[in-house]
Amino acid sequence: MEEQAIKNLIDKQRVYFASGATLPVAFRKEMLKKLYEAVKGMKTEIAATLQADLGKSVFESYMCETGMALSEIRYMQKHLRKYAKPHKVKTPLAQFPAKSYTLACPYGNTLIMSPWNYPFLLAIDPLANAIAAGNTAIVKPSAYAPKTSELLKTLIASIFPEEYVAVVTGGRTENACLLEQKFDFVFFTGSQAVGKEVLRHTAETLTPAVLELGGKSPCIVDETAKLSLAAKRIVFGKFLNCGQTCVAPDYVLCHRSVKDELLSEIGRQVRVQFGEEPLKNPNYGRIVNRKHFERLCGLIEPEKIVFGGGMDENTLQIAPTVLDGVCLEDAVMQEEIFGPILPILTYDDFEEVYTLLNGREKPLALYLFSEDKKRIKEATARLRYGGGCINDVIIHLATSEMGFGGVGESGMGAYHGKTGFDAFSHQKSIVDKKTWLDLPMRYQPYKKGFREWLVRLFLK
């Protein structure tokens, strides 16, 4: 889309929001209903585009994208009226007679920039939050998932006028043009590098933003863990979507005493879940493009492979690969892997874990497999990360009852459910002062005596 067309689109949305059309709760609920029905009616087409862009199976597409999107939309429909109504708070005695309340109001014209790894879910989820909060929205999907981007454009255009919700497709040119414009709120999901650019642009216009980034999310396995179950769940979470999940376990940090058994269980689970030849498994995905495929191949040191290592440059597939003998200086530990490569590191004393992890960038997720309740309590308090699981991986983002987001280098802000509604809303604080009584103590001229005594009484 050309720059002038983008500017015209934003102007249309600005006028539409200013009209007040998006404010009624009944309107928002109706728009969410339309979105739900449209997504539900296009399940087959969504699965086909995800297969084309990422090699996802029909089951995985519904489990990890379409189904979760429908769940979030339905949740917002159910709770919207409660979230949007004024929330009464206590009024200080000094303000008598008055009532005080907070009111969630939409920011206005919003921009949602979604990534390629879950191109449908991570566009629709925040859009549902934006609609529920009463905003207009421009959705900019990733050019790395072109089929899904076009489907999103078709789907949105079929149910919403462009002055309300629109999809802008394209690559870096369109991204840059959008970021040069003035929005009231920006929601971005993607890499740290691009996230910094987004924040740099929003800072120029003092525009609030939520950044959902990534990072090297550790998976800790201590000596008390149930290793067979831990391996089963780690393999599922790590190799889902061919490892291209922002909250996938990036690496395993296990107690030295259980490393060999854990490695054996992980290898067994890969065979159970993906077969003896994963690259021939029709339900196993692929790397999004050649650039990322070659980057991942460069992270694999052949002498450290203990399981997997197979790859096919024609299909852009890399088999689930486990690396042992990895140290912090290795290339695979210098960046977020974002692929089906699992390094195994060890520790001897849990204090080493605190020293290591608290000295690194704060990850988006952290996972701890342990049966030691005292350790679990201490670790969740001492380690700094966006969110995570105890004795499982990735499932903490699959609920609308909790916010999902990063901290520090892994992002700022959160969304899902009520947290998502709040993210796209400004909470106005309002005092409704009554007119039937006007206490004179705050007005000049100030004199010592009864007035001063009253002020000190109210404000002490």
C-alpha positions as CSV (number, residue, x, y, z in Angstrom):
1,M,0.0,0.0,0.0
2,E,1.3,3.5,-0.9
3,E,2.1,6.0,1.8
4,Q,-0.7,8.3,0.9
5,A,-3.2,5.5,0.9
6,I,-2.0,4.6,4.4
7,K,-2.4,8.2,5.6
8,N,-5.9,8.4,4.1
9,L,-6.8,5.2,5.9
10,I,-5.6,6.5,9.2
11,D,-7.5,9.7,8.7
12,K,-10.7,7.8,8.0
13,Q,-10.3,5.8,11.2
14,R,-9.6,9.0,13.1
15,V,-12.8,10.5,11.9
16,Y,-14.8,7.3,12.6
17,F,-13.5,7.0,16.1
18,A,-14.2,10.7,16.8
19,S,-17.8,10.1,15.8
20,G,-18.3,7.9,18.9
21,A,-19.5,5.0,16.8
22,T,-17.2,2.5,18.6
23,L,-18.1,3.5,22.2
24,P,-21.5,1.7,22.9
25,V,-21.0,-1.7,24.5
26,A,-23.7,-3.2,22.4
27,F,-21.8,-2.2,19.2
28,R,-18.6,-3.7,20.5
29,K,-20.3,-7.0,21.4
30,E,-21.9,-7.1,18.0
31,M,-18.5,-6.6,16.3
32,L,-17.0,-9.4,18.4
33,K,-19.8,-11.6,17.4
34,K,-19.2,-10.9,13.7
35,L,-15.5,-11.6,14.2
36,Y,-16.2,-14.9,16.0
37,E,-18.6,-16.1,13.3
38,A,-16.2,-15.1,10.5
39,V,-13.3,-17.0,12.1
40,K,-15.4,-20.0,12.8
41,G,-16.7,-20.1,9.3
42,M,-13.2,-19.9,7.8
43,K,-11.5,-22.7,9.8
44,T,-10.7,-24.7,6.7
45,E,-9.2,-21.8,4.8
46,I,-7.2,-20.7,7.9
47,A,-5.7,-24.2,8.2
48,A,-4.8,-24.2,4.5
49,T,-2.9,-20.9,4.7
50,L,-1.0,-22.0,7.8
51,Q,-0.1,-25.2,6.0
52,A,1.2,-23.2,3.1
53,D,3.1,-20.6,5.2
54,L,4.5,-22.9,7.9
55,G,3.7,-26.5,7.2
56,K,1.3,-26.7,10.1
57,S,-1.1,-29.6,10.4
58,V,-4.8,-29.1,10.6
59,F,-4.9,-30.2,14.2
60,E,-2.0,-28.0,15.2
61,S,-3.6,-25.0,13.4
62,Y,-6.8,-25.3,15.3
63,M,-5.2,-26.2,18.7
64,C,-2.6,-23.3,18.6
65,E,-4.2,-20.6,16.4
66,T,-7.9,-20.8,15.3
67,G,-9.2,-22.4,18.5
68,M,-7.3,-20.1,20.8
69,A,-8.5,-17.1,18.8
70,L,-12.1,-18.2,19.1
71,S,-11.7,-18.8,22.8
72,E,-10.3,-15.2,23.3
73,I,-13.1,-13.6,21.3
74,R,-15.7,-15.6,23.2
75,Y,-14.2,-14.6,26.5
76,M,-14.3,-10.9,25.6
77,Q,-17.9,-11.2,24.5
78,K,-18.8,-12.8,27.9
79,H,-17.0,-10.3,30.1
80,L,-17.1,-7.1,28.1
81,R,-20.1,-5.4,29.9
82,K,-18.4,-6.0,33.3
83,Y,-15.1,-4.6,32.1
84,A,-16.6,-1.5,30.5
85,K,-18.8,-0.3,33.3
86,P,-17.6,2.3,35.8
87,H,-15.8,1.0,38.8
88,K,-16.7,2.8,42.0
89,V,-13.9,3.6,44.5
90,K,-13.9,5.2,48.0
91,T,-14.0,8.9,48.2
92,P,-11.9,10.7,50.8
93,L,-13.9,12.4,53.5
94,A,-12.3,15.7,52.5
95,Q,-14.1,15.5,49.2
96,F,-17.6,15.2,50.7
97,P,-20.1,15.2,49.2
98,A,-18.9,13.3,46.1
99,K,-18.6,9.9,44.5
100,S,-15.4,8.6,42.8
101,Y,-15.0,6.0,40.0
102,T,-12.7,4.8,37.3
103,L,-13.9,4.5,33.7
104,A,-12.2,2.4,31.0
105,C,-12.0,4.4,27.8
106,P,-10.5,3.4,24.5
107,Y,-7.3,4.9,23.4
108,G,-8.7,5.6,19.9
109,N,-6.8,4.7,16.7
110,T,-4.6,1.6,17.3
111,L,-2.0,-0.2,15.3
112,I,-1.4,-4.0,15.8
113,M,1.7,-5.4,14.3
114,S,1.8,-9.2,14.3
115,P,4.6,-11.8,13.7
116,W,4.9,-14.7,11.3
117,N,5.2,-17.6,13.6
118,Y,1.6,-17.6,14.8
119,P,0.4,-15.3,12.1
120,F,-3.4,-15.8,12.6
121,L,-3.6,-16.0,16.4
122,L,-1.3,-13.1,17.2
123,A,-3.3,-10.8,14.9
124,I,-6.7,-11.8,16.0
125,D,-6.1,-12.1,19.8
126,P,-5.0,-8.4,20.2
127,L,-7.6,-7.3,17.7
128,A,-10.3,-8.9,19.9
129,N,-9.0,-6.9,22.8
130,A,-8.9,-3.7,20.8
131,I,-12.5,-4.1,19.6
132,A,-13.7,-5.0,23.1
133,A,-12.1,-1.8,24.5
134,G,-13.8,0.3,21.8
135,N,-10.9,1.2,19.5
136,T,-10.5,1.3,15.8
137,A,-7.6,-0.8,14.5
138,I,-5.1,-1.3,11.7
139,V,-3.6,-4.8,11.6
140,K,-0.2,-5.2,10.0
141,P,0.6,-8.9,9.6
142,S,4.1,-10.2,8.8
143,A,5.2,-10.4,5.1
144,Y,6.9,-13.7,6.0
145,A,3.5,-15.4,6.2
146,P,2.0,-14.1,2.9
147,K,-0.9,-16.5,2.5
148,T,-2.1,-15.9,6.1
149,S,-1.7,-12.1,5.6
150,E,-3.9,-12.2,2.5
151,L,-6.5,-14.3,4.3
152,L,-6.6,-11.9,7.2
153,K,-7.1,-9.0,4.8
154,T,-10.0,-10.9,3.1
155,L,-11.6,-11.9,6.4
156,I,-11.4,-8.5,8.0
157,A,-12.7,-6.7,4.8
158,S,-15.7,-9.1,4.7
159,I,-17.0,-8.1,8.1
160,F,-15.7,-4.6,8.9
161,P,-15.6,-1.3,7.0
162,E,-12.0,-0.1,6.6
163,E,-12.6,3.1,8.7
164,Y,-13.2,0.7,11.6
165,V,-10.8,-2.2,11.2
166,A,-8.5,-2.7,8.3
167,V,-5.5,-4.9,7.3
168,V,-2.4,-3.4,5.6
169,T,-0.2,-6.0,4.0
170,G,3.4,-5.6,2.7
171,G,6.9,-5.6,4.1
172,R,9.4,-3.1,5.5
173,T,8.2,-0.2,3.5
174,E,4.7,-0.5,4.9
175,N,6.0,-1.1,8.4
176,A,8.1,2.0,8.2
177,C,5.3,4.1,6.8
178,L,2.9,3.0,9.5
179,L,5.4,3.7,12.3
180,E,5.9,7.3,11.0
181,Q,2.2,8.0,11.5
182,K,0.6,9.1,14.7
183,F,-1.5,6.5,16.5
184,D,-3.1,6.5,19.9
185,F,-1.7,3.1,20.8
186,V,0.6,0.5,19.3
187,F,0.7,-3.2,20.0
188,F,3.7,-5.1,18.6
189,T,4.7,-8.7,18.7
190,G,8.1,-9.7,17.3
191,S,11.8,-9.6,17.7
192,Q,13.8,-7.4,20.1
193,A,15.5,-5.6,17.3
194,V,12.3,-4.5,15.6
195,G,10.7,-3.9,19.0
196,K,13.4,-1.3,19.7
197,E,12.6,0.4,16.4
198,V,8.9,0.5,17.3
199,L,9.6,2.0,20.7
200,R,11.9,4.6,19.2
201,H,9.1,5.7,16.9
202,T,6.4,5.7,19.5
203,A,8.6,7.7,21.8
204,E,8.7,10.5,19.2
205,T,5.0,11.0,19.5
206,L,4.6,9.9,23.2
207,T,2.4,7.1,22.0
208,P,1.8,4.2,24.6
209,A,2.9,0.8,23.4
210,V,2.8,-2.8,24.4
211,L,5.8,-4.9,23.2
212,E,5.6,-8.7,23.1
213,L,9.1,-9.8,22.4
214,G,11.1,-13.0,23.1
215,G,14.4,-14.1,24.5
216,K,16.1,-17.2,25.6
217,S,13.6,-18.9,27.9
218,P,15.2,-21.4,30.1
219,C,13.8,-24.8,31.2
220,I,15.2,-25.9,34.6
221,V,15.1,-29.5,35.5
222,D,16.3,-30.3,39.0
223,E,17.2,-33.6,40.6
224,T,13.7,-34.2,42.1
225,A,11.9,-33.8,38.8
226,K,9.8,-36.6,37.3
227,L,12.1,-37.0,34.2
228,S,9.9,-39.0,31.9
229,L,7.0,-36.6,32.3
230,A,9.4,-33.6,32.1
231,A,10.9,-34.9,28.8
232,K,7.4,-35.5,27.3
233,R,6.3,-32.0,28.0
234,I,9.6,-30.4,27.0
235,V,9.6,-32.2,23.7
236,F,6.0,-31.1,23.0
237,G,6.7,-27.4,23.8
238,K,10.1,-27.1,22.2
239,F,9.3,-28.7,18.9
240,L,5.7,-27.4,18.5
241,N,5.6,-25.3,15.3
242,C,9.1,-26.6,14.5
243,G,10.4,-24.7,17.5
244,Q,9.2,-21.3,16.2
245,T,7.3,-20.3,19.3
246,C,8.3,-17.2,21.4
247,V,7.7,-19.1,24.7
248,A,9.3,-22.4,23.6
249,P,12.0,-23.7,26.0
250,D,15.1,-22.2,24.4
251,Y,17.5,-24.5,26.4
252,V,17.5,-26.9,29.2
253,L,19.4,-26.3,32.4
254,C,19.5,-29.5,34.4
255,H,21.2,-30.9,37.5
256,R,24.3,-32.8,36.4
257,S,23.1,-36.0,38.2
258,V,20.0,-36.4,36.0
259,K,21.4,-35.2,32.6
260,D,22.1,-38.6,31.1
261,E,18.7,-40.0,32.0
262,L,16.9,-36.8,30.9
263,L,18.7,-37.0,27.5
264,S,17.6,-40.6,27.1
265,E,14.0,-39.7,27.9
266,I,14.0,-36.7,25.5
267,G,15.3,-38.9,22.7
268,R,12.6,-41.5,23.4
269,Q,9.9,-38.8,23.5
270,V,11.0,-37.4,20.1
271,R,10.6,-40.8,18.6
272,V,7.2,-41.3,20.3
273,Q,5.9,-38.0,19.3
274,F,7.4,-37.5,15.8
275,G,8.4,-41.0,14.7
276,E,11.8,-42.5,13.8
277,E,12.0,-40.1,10.8
278,P,10.4,-36.8,11.8
279,L,11.2,-35.2,8.4
280,K,8.7,-37.7,6.9
281,N,6.0,-36.9,9.4
282,P,3.2,-35.0,7.7
283,N,2.3,-33.3,11.0
284,Y,5.8,-31.9,11.5
285,G,6.2,-28.3,10.2
286,R,9.0,-26.4,8.5
287,I,11.1,-23.4,9.0
288,V,9.4,-20.2,7.7
289,N,12.0,-19.3,5.0
290,R,15.5,-20.0,3.7
291,K,17.1,-17.2,5.6
292,H,16.0,-18.6,9.0
293,F,16.8,-22.1,7.8
294,E,20.4,-21.2,7.1
295,R,20.7,-19.3,10.3
296,L,19.6,-22.3,12.3
297,C,21.9,-24.7,10.4
298,G,24.7,-22.4,11.4
299,L,23.9,-22.8,15.1
300,I,24.3,-26.6,15.0
301,E,27.8,-27.9,15.9
302,P,27.8,-31.5,14.5
303,E,30.1,-32.9,17.2
304,K,27.6,-31.8,19.9
305,I,24.6,-33.6,18.4
306,V,23.3,-36.4,20.6
307,F,20.0,-36.7,18.8
308,G,18.5,-35.6,15.5
309,G,20.5,-33.3,13.3
310,G,18.8,-34.3,10.0
311,M,17.7,-31.5,7.7
312,D,16.2,-31.0,4.2
313,E,17.1,-27.8,2.4
314,N,14.4,-28.5,-0.2
315,T,11.5,-28.6,2.3
316,L,13.3,-26.2,4.8
317,Q,12.9,-28.8,7.6
318,I,15.2,-29.5,10.5
319,A,14.6,-32.6,12.6
320,P,14.2,-32.2,16.3
321,T,17.9,-31.8,17.4
322,V,19.4,-32.1,20.9
323,L,22.9,-30.8,21.7
324,D,25.0,-31.8,24.6
325,G,28.3,-30.4,25.8
326,V,27.1,-26.9,25.2
327,C,28.7,-23.9,26.9
328,L,27.5,-20.3,27.3
329,E,30.1,-19.1,24.7
330,D,28.6,-21.3,21.9
331,A,26.8,-19.6,19.1
332,V,23.6,-21.4,20.0
333,M,23.6,-19.6,23.3
334,Q,24.1,-16.1,21.9
335,E,20.7,-15.5,20.5
336,E,17.1,-16.8,20.7
337,I,17.1,-20.1,18.8
338,F,13.5,-20.0,17.4
339,G,13.9,-23.4,15.9
340,P,14.0,-27.1,16.6
341,I,17.4,-27.1,18.4
342,L,17.6,-27.9,22.1
343,P,20.9,-27.3,23.9
344,I,21.4,-29.1,27.2
345,L,23.5,-27.4,30.0
346,T,24.1,-28.5,33.5
347,Y,24.5,-27.1,37.0
348,D,25.7,-28.7,40.3
349,D,24.2,-26.4,42.9
350,F,20.9,-24.4,42.5
351,E,22.6,-21.2,43.5
352,E,24.4,-21.4,40.2
353,V,21.0,-21.2,38.5
354,Y,20.2,-17.9,40.3
355,T,23.7,-16.5,39.5
356,L,23.5,-17.5,35.8
357,L,19.9,-16.5,35.0
358,N,19.8,-13.2,37.0
359,G,22.9,-12.2,35.2
360,R,21.3,-12.6,31.8
361,E,18.5,-10.7,30.0
362,K,15.1,-11.3,31.5
363,P,13.4,-14.0,29.4
364,L,9.8,-14.1,28.2
365,A,9.2,-17.4,29.9
366,L,10.8,-19.7,32.5
367,Y,10.0,-23.3,33.2
368,L,10.9,-25.3,36.3
369,F,10.5,-29.1,36.7
370,S,10.8,-30.0,40.3
371,E,9.0,-31.8,43.2
372,D,10.6,-29.6,45.8
373,K,7.9,-27.2,47.0
374,K,10.4,-25.0,48.9
375,R,12.6,-24.6,45.8
376,I,9.6,-23.9,43.6
377,K,8.5,-21.1,45.9
378,E,11.9,-19.6,46.2
379,A,12.7,-19.8,42.4
380,T,9.5,-18.2,41.3
381,A,10.2,-15.3,43.6
382,R,14.0,-14.8,43.0
383,L,14.1,-15.3,39.2
384,R,13.0,-12.5,36.9
385,Y,10.9,-13.4,33.8
386,G,7.6,-12.6,32.0
387,G,5.7,-15.7,33.1
388,G,5.9,-19.5,33.0
389,C,5.0,-22.9,34.3
390,I,5.9,-25.3,37.0
391,N,6.2,-28.9,35.7
392,D,5.0,-27.9,32.2
393,V,5.8,-25.6,29.4
394,I,4.1,-22.9,27.3
395,I,0.5,-23.5,28.5
396,H,0.5,-20.4,30.7
397,L,-0.4,-18.3,27.6
398,A,-3.4,-20.5,26.8
399,T,-5.8,-18.9,29.2
400,S,-7.7,-15.6,29.1
401,E,-7.8,-15.5,32.9
402,M,-4.2,-14.3,33.1
403,G,-2.3,-11.7,31.4
404,F,0.6,-12.7,29.1
405,G,3.6,-10.6,28.5
406,G,7.4,-10.0,29.0
407,V,9.5,-7.9,31.2
408,G,12.6,-5.9,30.5
409,E,14.3,-7.2,27.4
410,S,11.4,-9.6,26.7
411,G,8.8,-6.9,26.4
412,M,6.5,-4.5,28.3
413,G,2.9,-4.7,29.0
414,A,0.6,-7.7,28.7
415,Y,-2.7,-8.9,27.1
416,H,-5.3,-11.7,27.1
417,G,-8.7,-11.4,28.7
418,K,-9.2,-8.5,31.2
419,T,-5.5,-7.6,31.0
420,G,-5.9,-7.3,27.2
421,F,-9.0,-5.1,27.6
422,D,-7.0,-2.9,30.1
423,A,-4.0,-2.7,27.7
424,F,-6.1,-1.1,25.0
425,S,-7.9,1.2,27.4
426,H,-7.1,4.3,29.4
427,Q,-8.5,4.3,32.9
428,K,-10.0,7.7,33.6
429,S,-10.2,8.7,37.3
430,I,-13.3,10.8,37.9
431,V,-14.7,12.6,40.9
432,D,-18.4,13.5,40.7
433,K,-18.8,16.4,43.2
434,K,-22.3,17.2,44.4
435,T,-23.7,20.7,44.3
436,W,-26.0,20.7,47.3
437,L,-23.2,21.4,49.7
438,D,-19.9,23.4,49.3
439,L,-17.6,23.2,52.3
440,P,-15.7,26.5,52.5
441,M,-12.5,25.3,54.2
442,R,-10.4,25.0,51.0
443,Y,-11.0,28.6,49.8
444,Q,-9.0,31.7,50.6
445,P,-8.6,33.7,52.7
446,Y,-6.8,31.0,54.8
447,K,-7.1,31.7,58.6
448,K,-6.1,29.7,61.6
449,G,-8.9,28.3,63.7
450,F,-11.8,26.0,62.9
451,R,-11.0,25.7,59.2
452,E,-7.4,24.7,59.8
453,W,-8.5,22.2,62.4
454,L,-10.9,20.7,59.9
455,V,-8.3,20.4,57.1
456,R,-5.8,18.7,59.5
457,L,-8.6,16.4,60.7
458,F,-9.5,15.3,57.2
459,L,-6.0,15.0,55.9
460,K,-4.0,13.5,58.7
